[in-house]
Amino acid sequence: MKYQKLENQEAHWKWLYLAKKIRNGETITRYQEKSLEDEKASELLQLQNYPLLIEDWIKQHLSNQLVVKLDQAIRARRKRFFNAEKRSTKKKSIDLEYAVWSRLSKHSRKMRMTLSETIMYMIDEAENKDLYASQVDLMKKNLQELLE
């Protein structure tokens, strides 16, 4: 396992994930009866500051369909959390218009690169073009001076 598990932290993340599902009106328990579902959901909301009780609640009442989704969400959160500690691995985001993203995505697939690699490649190409242009201008200027 690449990333260390922090039980208290992860219990909090699980609580946040499930609380968001509750707020969105999604079913999170394995019970069919609406009143029992609501009762167990409100019980979970009361456990915010009790990591061991949150884990027990999840083992006892969580819907079978949510077990895998919850694990995936926590694994992704753990990865983002530890990657954010280093500047080099921290993810940054930018807002792109759909048309720009679409063109960049097509170009990336054609070049078999990630979006980040494609952006770096395009920046490098632009910098090299500027460097060559300045060198050509300098050579032209030197040739002009020689001819005069």
Salt bridges, closest charged atoms under 4 A:
GLU10 OE2 - ARG78 NE 2.55
GLU26 OE1 - LYS21 NZ 3.20
ASP38 OD1 - LYS34 NZ 3.24
GLU43 OE1 - LYS40 NZ 3.58
GLU55 OE1 - LYS14 NZ 3.19
